[in-house]
Amino acid sequence: PTPTSTGTSGSGSGFTEGASASQLWFQPSGFTASSVYVHYTISGQSQLNYAMTYDSADGRWERPISLSAGQSVSYYFDYTPVGQSYQDETGTYTYTA
């Protein structure tokens, strides 16, 4: 299963985000993002920071990850709609096999 959460950007537009054992994703709703960065830690390890790749087929920004059973990932996104930058709240996903 892929848990998802929704939120509202500082501009009042919404977004959906989610995590699985193999990927983190961010999908704007009501605005177009020119860039999205994800910041995450896997089971308390050092924080990793990456620019995400846009998947036009799914209409969302994605970053591959690799979780083993029992590992969890905490993450948040920075995104830029129309030349402004916003940051969402942290989410956590634990992969159970």
Disulfide bonds with the S-S distance in Angstrom:
none
